[in-house]
């Protein structure tokens, strides 16, 4: 924490920003943003699979679905970001090529959830499992992954709010490249303080963690299913994101003077609440969550074992019959032969 002596001699402790968000090992760039996205995905897959198995699903299913959902989600998140920040890439002075550089940051959660859901739907259909039930299992892990990903925003010095004098304000420093030119994304801090702002990335991170805990508690106590827990995740996240958007003043697309993400948060919140209210109550039968390909494989294995068992029994029976046949004539011949 950095101490600043104000006019009233009060000491304020501010949160310092990292000096950089990118490190180089030779030609290889290690980006904190990408690192935390990857960590979040791994955590979500591991925890999500445990939750899925606990609900009656087949182990390994979440990883199989992630193979479809993650690429779709990254694509959707990037598309949403580019659409809502169009001028940065295609406006005057913009660089269209940067729209393809996902590793530099810029993923919209709404697009990620939407297209990620499409990828998950495809994978769930292939495995013969219900998407709503799958969503209930992975909802809390996905939100935890989002919280982890926000740490990447901290290293990128992005997604911050308006200027503030609060004790927990975040210091934003100038970053420059090796030539001394301003480079907020890949540069290194030169120690020049630009401003002190609300750490909205941190607000969202803490809010997300709180919702994760709430979801786990509610799920254990009320055994929610049929996609209703996933709807709670979406509604809970949207409520926090709506509040966070009101604190931000960085560049963003506006509609009627209101940030587009504020509108999106409100609309998605209402849709999630409606789904939660209207969806079927209770939880699915665990047997319905087992992957059909796994069930078929088990059935084939049982069938093979049964056939092998029957074959072994038949061979044993045939051998016994042959032995009896061989024994019967021999005994007869000994009985009828003239006295010896």
C-alpha positions in Angstrom: 0.0 0.0 0.0 1.2 3.5 -0.8 0.8 6.3 1.8 0.0 9.8 0.6 0.1 12.9 2.9 -3.0 15.1 2.1 -3.6 18.7 2.9 -5.3 17.8 6.2 -2.3 15.7 7.1 -4.5 12.6 6.9 -2.7 9.5 5.7 -4.4 7.6 3.0 -3.3 4.1 1.9 -3.9 3.3 -1.7 -3.7 0.1 -3.7 -0.7 0.1 -6.0 -0.9 -1.2 -9.5 1.5 -3.9 -10.8 4.5 -2.3 -12.6 3.7 -4.4 -15.7 1.4 -7.0 -17.0 3.7 -8.7 -19.6 7.1 -10.4 -19.1 9.4 -11.7 -21.8 11.4 -14.8 -21.9 13.4 -14.3 -25.1 10.8 -13.8 -27.8 8.0 -15.4 -25.7 5.6 -13.0 -24.0 4.1 -14.2 -20.7 0.9 -12.2 -20.2 -0.8 -12.1 -16.8 -4.2 -11.7 -18.4 -3.9 -14.9 -20.4 -2.4 -16.7 -17.4 -5.3 -16.0 -15.1 -7.8 -16.8 -17.8 -6.2 -20.2 -18.2 -6.0 -20.8 -14.4 -9.7 -19.9 -14.2 -10.6 -22.4 -16.9 -8.6 -25.2 -15.2 -10.2 -24.5 -11.8 -13.7 -24.4 -13.4 -13.2 -27.8 -15.2 -11.8 -29.6 -12.1 -14.4 -28.3 -9.7 -17.2 -28.5 -12.2 -16.4 -32.2 -12.9 -16.5 -33.0 -9.2 -19.9 -31.3 -8.9 -21.2 -33.1 -11.9 -20.2 -36.5 -10.6 -21.7 -35.7 -7.2 -25.0 -35.0 -9.0 -24.9 -38.4 -10.7 -23.0 -37.6 -13.9 -20.1 -39.4 -15.5 -16.6 -38.4 -14.6 -14.7 -36.6 -17.3 -17.8 -35.1 -18.9 -17.0 -31.5 -18.0 -13.6 -31.7 -19.7 -15.3 -33.1 -22.8 -17.8 -30.3 -22.8 -15.2 -27.7 -22.2 -13.4 -28.7 -25.4 -16.4 -27.3 -27.2 -17.5 -24.6 -24.7 -14.2 -22.8 -24.1 -13.3 -22.0 -27.7 -16.9 -20.9 -28.4 -16.8 -18.8 -25.2 -13.6 -17.1 -26.0 -14.9 -16.3 -29.5 -18.2 -15.0 -28.2 -16.5 -12.9 -25.5 -14.2 -11.3 -28.1 -17.0 -10.7 -30.6 -19.1 -8.9 -27.9 -16.1 -6.8 -26.8 -15.3 -5.7 -30.4 -18.9 -4.9 -31.2 -19.4 -2.8 -28.0 -16.0 -1.1 -28.5 -16.1 -0.9 -32.3 -14.4 2.5 -32.7 -11.2 1.3 -31.0 -10.6 -1.2 -33.7 -12.4 0.2 -36.8 -12.8 3.9 -36.0 -10.5 6.7 -36.9 -6.9 5.8 -35.9 -8.1 2.3 -35.0 -6.2 -0.9 -35.8 -8.5 -3.7 -37.1 -5.8 -6.3 -36.6 -5.9 -5.8 -32.9 -9.5 -7.1 -32.9 -7.9 -10.6 -33.3 -5.4 -10.2 -30.5 -7.4 -11.8 -27.7 -4.3 -12.1 -25.5 -4.1 -8.4 -25.1 -7.3 -8.4 -23.1 -10.9 -7.5 -24.0 -13.5 -10.3 -23.5 -17.2 -9.5 -22.9 -18.7 -11.9 -20.4 -22.1 -11.7 -22.0 -20.8 -13.0 -25.4 -18.7 -15.6 -23.6 -21.7 -17.1 -21.8 -23.9 -16.9 -24.9 -21.6 -18.6 -27.4 -20.0 -20.8 -24.6 -23.5 -22.0 -23.9 -23.9 -22.9 -27.6 -20.7 -24.9 -27.5 -21.9 -26.6 -24.3 -25.3 -27.4 -25.9 -23.6 -29.1 -28.9 -21.4 -31.2 -26.5 -24.3 -32.1 -24.3 -26.3 -33.3 -27.2 -23.4 -35.4 -28.4 -23.2 -37.1 -25.0 -26.9 -37.3 -24.4 -27.1 -35.2 -21.2 -29.5 -32.4 -20.3 -27.9 -28.9 -20.7 -29.9 -27.3 -17.8 -28.6 -29.9 -15.3 -25.1 -29.5 -16.6 -25.4 -25.7 -16.2 -26.4 -26.1 -12.6 -23.2 -28.2 -11.9 -20.8 -25.7 -13.6 -22.5 -22.4 -12.7 -20.5 -21.8 -9.5 -17.2 -22.9 -11.0 -17.7 -20.6 -14.0 -18.3 -17.6 -11.7 -15.2 -18.5 -9.7 -13.3 -18.6 -13.0 -14.6 -15.1 -13.8 -13.3 -13.9 -10.4 -9.9 -15.3 -11.1 -9.9 -13.7 -14.5 -10.4 -10.3 -13.0 -7.0 -10.5 -11.5 -5.7 -10.3 -15.1 -7.6 -7.0 -15.4 -5.6 -5.7 -12.4 -2.3 -6.5 -14.1 -3.6 -4.8 -17.3 -4.6 -1.6 -15.4 -8.1 -1.9 -16.9 -11.8 -2.1 -15.9 -11.3 0.6 -13.2 -13.8 3.2 -12.1 -14.0 6.9 -11.5 -11.4 8.8 -9.6 -11.7 8.6 -5.8 -10.0 9.6 -2.5 -11.2 6.4 -0.8 -8.5 4.6 1.2 -8.8 1.6 -1.1 -8.4 3.6 -4.3 -6.3 2.1 -7.0 -3.2 3.9 -8.3 -2.9 4.0 -12.1 0.7 4.7 -13.3 2.0 5.6 -16.7 3.5 2.7 -18.6 6.1 3.1 -21.3 7.9 0.8 -23.7 11.7 0.5 -24.2 11.6 3.6 -26.5 10.0 5.7 -23.7 6.7 5.9 -25.5 3.4 5.4 -23.6 2.3 1.8 -23.8 -0.4 1.0 -21.2 -0.8 -2.6 -22.2 2.7 -4.0 -22.6 4.9 -1.3 -21.2 6.5 -0.9 -17.7 5.6 1.7 -15.1 7.8 4.8 -15.1 6.5 5.8 -11.6 4.4 8.7 -12.8 1.0 8.6 -11.1 -1.8 9.3 -13.5 -4.8 9.0 -11.1 -6.4 7.2 -8.2 -9.6 5.3 -9.1 -12.2 2.9 -7.8 -10.8 -0.6 -8.2 -14.0 -1.9 -9.9 -12.3 -5.1 -11.0 -11.8 -5.8 -7.3 -15.4 -5.0 -6.5 -16.6 -7.4 -9.1 -14.1 -10.0 -8.0 -15.3 -9.9 -4.4 -19.0 -9.8 -5.4 -18.4 -12.9 -7.6 -16.8 -14.8 -4.7 -19.8 -13.9 -2.5 -22.2 -15.2 -5.1 -20.2 -18.4 -5.5 -20.5 -19.1 -1.7 -24.3 -18.2 -1.9 -24.9 -20.6 -4.8 -23.1 -23.5 -3.1 -25.1 -23.0 0.1 -28.4 -22.7 -1.7 -27.7 -25.7 -3.8 -26.9 -27.9 -0.8 -29.9 -26.7 1.2 -32.6 -26.8 -1.5 -31.3 -29.3 -4.1 -32.0 -26.9 -7.0 -32.0 -28.4 -10.5 -33.3 -28.0 -14.1 -31.1 -25.0 -14.8 -32.5 -22.9 -11.9 -29.1 -22.7 -10.1 -27.4 -21.5 -13.3 -30.2 -18.9 -13.6 -29.3 -17.7 -10.0 -25.7 -17.5 -11.0 -26.6 -15.3 -14.0 -29.0 -13.1 -12.0 -26.5 -12.7 -9.1 -23.7 -11.7 -11.4 -25.8 -9.3 -13.3 -26.9 -7.5 -10.1 -23.3 -6.9 -9.1 -22.2 -6.0 -12.7 -25.0 -3.4 -12.9 -23.7 -1.7 -9.8 -20.1 -1.9 -10.9 -20.9 -0.3 -14.3 -22.4 2.7 -12.6 -19.0 3.4 -11.0 -17.0 3.2 -14.3 -16.1 6.1 -16.5 -13.7 4.6 -18.9 -14.5 4.7 -22.6 -17.5 2.6 -23.5 -20.4 2.5 -26.0 -23.4 4.4 -24.7 -27.1 4.2 -25.5 -29.1 7.2 -24.4 -26.2 8.2 -22.2 -26.1 4.9 -20.4 -23.3 2.3 -20.8 -24.4 -0.6 -23.0 -23.2 -3.1 -20.4 -25.6 -1.5 -17.9 -28.5 -2.2 -20.2 -27.3 -5.7 -20.9 -27.0 -6.4 -17.1 -30.5 -5.3 -16.5 -32.0 -7.2 -19.4 -30.2 -10.5 -18.7 -31.0 -10.1 -15.0 -34.8 -10.0 -15.8 -34.5 -13.0 -18.1 -32.6 -15.0 -15.5 -35.2 -14.3 -12.8 -38.0 -15.3 -15.1 -36.3 -18.6 -15.9 -35.8 -19.3 -12.2 -39.4 -18.6 -11.5 -40.9 -20.6 -14.4 -38.5 -23.6 -14.6 -39.4 -26.9 -13.1 -38.8 -27.3 -9.4 -36.7 -30.0 -7.8 -33.7 -31.8 -9.2 -33.2 -34.3 -12.0 -33.0 -38.1 -11.5 -29.3 -38.9 -11.2 -29.7 -41.7 -13.7 -30.7 -39.1 -16.4 -27.3 -37.4 -16.1 -25.2 -40.4 -17.0 -23.7 -39.9 -20.5 -25.4 -42.1 -23.1 -22.1 -43.2 -24.7 -20.9 -44.2 -21.2 -24.1 -46.2 -20.7 -23.8 -47.8 -24.1 -20.2 -48.7 -23.4 -21.1 -50.2 -20.0 -23.9 -52.2 -21.7 -21.6 -53.5 -24.4 -19.1 -54.5 -21.7 -21.8 -56.4 -19.7 -23.0 -58.0 -22.9 -19.5 -59.1 -23.8 -18.9 -60.5 -20.3 -22.2 -62.3 -20.4 -21.4 -63.8 -23.8 -18.0 -64.9 -22.6 -19.5 -66.5 -19.5 -22.1 -68.3 -21.5 -19.5 -69.5 -24.0 -17.3 -70.8 -21.1 -20.3 -72.6 -19.6 -21.2 -74.2 -22.9 -17.6 -75.4 -23.4 -17.6 -76.9 -19.9 -20.9 -78.7 -20.6 -19.7 -80.0 -23.9 -16.5 -81.3 -22.4 -18.5 -83.1 -19.6 -20.8 -84.7 -22.2 -17.9 -85.9 -24.3 -16.3 -87.4 -21.2 -19.5 -89.3 -20.4 -19.7 -90.6 -24.0 -16.1 -91.8 -23.9 -16.6 -93.5 -20.5 -19.9 -95.3 -21.3 -18.8 -97.5 -24.2 -15.6 -98.4 -22.5 -17.4 -99.8 -19.5 -19.8 -101.7 -21.8 -17.0 -103.5 -23.7 -15.3 -104.6 -20.5 -18.6 -106.1 -19.2 -19.4 -108.1 -22.4 -16.0 -109.4 -23.3 -15.5 -113.2 -22.8 -13.9 -114.3 -19.5 -10.4 -113.4 -19.0 
